[in-house]
Amino acid sequence: MNKTLILIVMLATLCLVPNVIAQNGSSGNVRTSIRPVTVFGGPTIIPAAGSTVMRNNDGVYWNISTSSLTPGEVVTLWVAFFNNPQFCDQTVPGCVPSDLNNLLVQGSLQWAGGAIVGANGRADFSGYLGLNDNTGFFILPGFNNQPNPAPGLINPKGADVHLVIRRHGQASSDPATLQAQLNSFTGGCSVAGACANIQASIHEP
């Protein structure tokens, strides 16, 4: 998929999605941001990849289309909400995963989909979470200060929203293992080196 096609997809998203975030008298204006996808934890931009986040007072909608994945592997999408980003450790500008372990940040890490990468090395995910919805939340091991249960999205227009692509190794032929790979943070991770966060797209308010 070339850059022109990525732009067309994103423009189509902007045209078609407004009704996904239902409008009412208190929902407020929709804010939209478009960001590149990068290698997780670094500045290198993934080619022919990008994401859109749309937010109002009622929730957040996202769409991410990415490339450079390994065919046959399972990948999942995780959405991290840093509801109070002003309390993130600013040693490095912005919020980082370790900030989820700061109670003041009111962070929430949530599963947002799983897929087996096709021959083209691409994956696409979209979804929506409303206010206070903590569906699919996961507490990272050793993060004893991470709110449990996770709060979900509590500051739609003010939260940092991180879209993270995680790999889980080659798709298993065992149905139970494959389901775990597609639907959990640790699925498939018993194989050394199988699991890692590999890409991210960061949307600041």
C-alpha positions in Angstrom: 0.0 0.0 0.0 1.6 3.3 -1.1 1.4 6.7 0.6 -1.3 7.9 -1.7 -3.5 4.9 -0.8 -2.8 5.4 2.9 -4.0 9.0 2.6 -7.1 7.9 0.8 -7.9 5.4 3.6 -7.4 8.0 6.3 -9.6 10.6 4.4 -12.3 8.0 4.0 -12.1 7.3 7.7 -12.6 11.0 8.5 -15.6 11.1 6.2 -17.3 7.9 7.4 -16.6 7.6 11.1 -18.2 10.6 12.7 -21.4 8.6 13.4 -19.3 6.0 15.3 -18.8 8.5 18.1 -22.5 9.3 18.8 -23.2 12.9 19.2 -25.5 14.3 21.9 -25.9 17.6 23.7 -22.9 17.1 25.9 -20.6 15.1 23.7 -18.6 18.1 22.5 -16.8 18.6 19.2 -14.8 15.7 17.8 -11.0 16.1 17.9 -9.1 14.2 15.3 -5.3 13.4 15.1 -3.3 11.5 12.5 0.1 10.1 13.4 2.7 7.9 11.8 3.5 4.4 13.2 7.1 4.0 14.5 9.3 1.2 15.8 8.3 0.7 19.5 10.4 2.9 21.7 12.2 4.7 18.9 11.8 7.3 16.1 12.1 5.1 13.0 8.9 5.5 11.0 7.2 2.3 9.6 6.6 2.8 5.8 3.1 3.0 4.4 1.6 3.0 7.9 -0.4 5.4 10.0 -3.2 5.9 12.5 -6.2 8.1 13.3 -7.7 8.8 16.7 -11.0 10.7 17.0 -12.3 11.7 20.4 -15.1 13.6 22.0 -16.4 13.7 25.6 -18.1 10.3 25.2 -15.2 8.2 24.0 -12.3 7.5 21.6 -12.3 5.8 18.2 -9.1 4.6 16.6 -7.9 3.2 13.3 -4.4 1.9 12.6 -3.0 0.5 9.4 0.5 -0.8 9.5 3.2 -2.8 7.5 6.6 -4.4 7.9 5.2 -7.3 10.0 6.2 -11.0 9.6 3.8 -13.1 7.6 2.2 -15.9 9.6 2.9 -14.3 13.0 0.1 -13.3 15.4 -0.1 -9.6 16.4 -2.3 -7.9 18.8 -3.2 -4.2 19.3 -3.1 -2.7 22.7 -4.5 0.7 23.6 -2.9 2.5 26.5 -4.7 5.5 28.0 -2.7 7.8 30.2 -5.6 9.7 31.6 -3.6 12.3 33.5 -0.5 12.8 31.3 0.6 15.8 33.3 1.8 13.3 36.0 3.9 11.3 33.6 7.7 11.3 34.4 9.0 13.9 32.0 12.6 12.7 32.0 11.7 11.8 28.5 9.0 14.1 27.0 5.6 12.5 26.9 4.3 9.3 28.6 6.1 6.0 28.5 5.0 2.5 29.5 6.5 2.8 33.0 4.1 5.7 33.7 1.3 3.1 33.8 2.8 2.2 37.2 2.1 5.7 38.6 -1.3 5.8 40.3 -1.7 9.5 39.6 -1.5 8.9 35.9 -4.6 6.7 36.1 -3.3 4.6 33.2 -5.3 1.8 31.5 -3.8 -0.8 29.1 -6.5 -2.6 27.1 -6.7 -5.3 24.4 -8.1 -4.0 21.1 -7.8 -6.9 18.7 -5.7 -9.7 17.3 -4.8 -10.9 13.8 -2.6 -13.3 11.9 -0.4 -11.4 9.5 -1.0 -12.2 5.9 1.5 -12.5 3.1 1.6 -8.7 2.5 3.0 -8.1 6.0 0.1 -5.8 6.9 -2.4 -5.5 9.7 -5.3 -3.2 10.3 -7.3 -2.5 13.4 -10.1 -0.2 14.4 -12.3 0.1 17.5 -14.0 2.3 20.0 -14.1 2.6 23.8 -16.5 4.8 25.7 -16.1 6.7 28.9 -15.2 4.4 31.9 -15.1 1.3 29.7 -12.2 -0.9 30.9 -13.0 -3.9 28.6 -10.0 -6.1 28.0 -7.7 -4.4 30.6 -4.4 -6.0 31.6 -2.2 -5.3 34.6 1.4 -5.5 33.7 3.5 -7.9 35.9 5.3 -6.0 38.7 3.2 -2.8 38.2 1.9 -2.8 41.7 0.8 0.8 41.5 -1.2 0.4 38.3 -4.9 0.9 39.2 -6.6 -2.5 39.5 -9.1 -2.8 38.1 -8.0 -0.4 35.4 -10.1 2.8 35.1 -10.6 2.6 31.4 -10.9 5.9 29.5 -11.8 8.7 32.0 -10.4 11.7 30.3 -11.2 11.3 26.5 -10.0 14.7 25.4 -7.1 15.0 27.7 -5.6 11.5 27.7 -2.5 10.4 25.9 -3.6 7.5 23.6 -0.9 5.0 22.6 -1.7 2.3 20.0 0.8 -0.5 20.4 1.4 -3.5 18.1 2.6 -6.6 19.9 3.9 -9.8 18.3 3.2 -13.3 19.6 5.3 -15.5 17.3 4.1 -17.8 14.5 0.4 -18.7 14.7 0.0 -21.9 16.6 -1.7 -25.0 15.1 -3.2 -25.7 18.5 -6.6 -23.9 18.7 -6.3 -23.1 22.4 -2.8 -21.6 22.0 -3.9 -19.6 19.0 -6.8 -18.1 20.9 -4.4 -17.1 23.6 -2.1 -15.5 21.1 -4.9 -13.5 19.5 -6.6 -12.4 22.7 -4.1 -12.0 25.5 -0.9 -10.1 26.4 1.1 -13.2 27.2 -0.4 -15.7 24.6 2.4 -17.6 22.9 5.1 -16.1 25.1 6.3 -19.4 26.5 8.5 -19.6 23.5 11.7 -17.6 24.1 11.7 -14.3 22.1 8.2 -14.9 20.7 6.6 -11.9 22.3 7.6 -8.2 22.1 6.0 -4.8 21.6 7.2 -3.9 18.1 5.4 -0.8 16.9 3.5 2.2 18.3 1.5 5.2 17.3 1.2 8.0 19.9 -1.6 10.5 20.0 -1.2 13.4 22.5 -4.2 15.6 23.3 
